[in-house]
Amino acid sequence: MSEDKEIVKRLDTIIRLLLNQQTNNGKMKLDEQYLLMDSIGLNSTEIGKFLKKEPRNVSSRIIKLKKKTKIKSK
């Protein structure tokens, strides 16, 4: 079981490094970061950990952004 935890820890580190690179080291707007992380399948808790935000705030912000995006695309 500890081997599984070590693998998960390493994968989390890789994800963080890739996301940091993808978000241009903080130059990408926060809303864009939310949508990017959501689009690759991270949940609100995972996004919150990465961005140091509360998961419930992340969740509600993503919902608002998706609604806003749908309105623009019509």
VENTA-V185745 format. One line per field, one symbol per residue. ss: DSSP state (A for helix, B for strand, O for the rest). psi: psi as a letter, one per 30 degrees, with the letter a starting at -180 (. if undefined). A space follows every 10 residues. Layout:
ss = ???
psi = ???
//
This chain:
ss = OAAAAAAAAA AAAAAAAAAA AAOAAAOOOA AAAAAAAAAO OOOAAAAAAA AOOOAAAAAA AAAAAAAAAA AAAO
psi = efeeeeeeee eeeeeeeeee eeghhgfkke eeeeeeeefg gkleeeeeee ghlkeeeeee eeeeeeeeee eef.
//
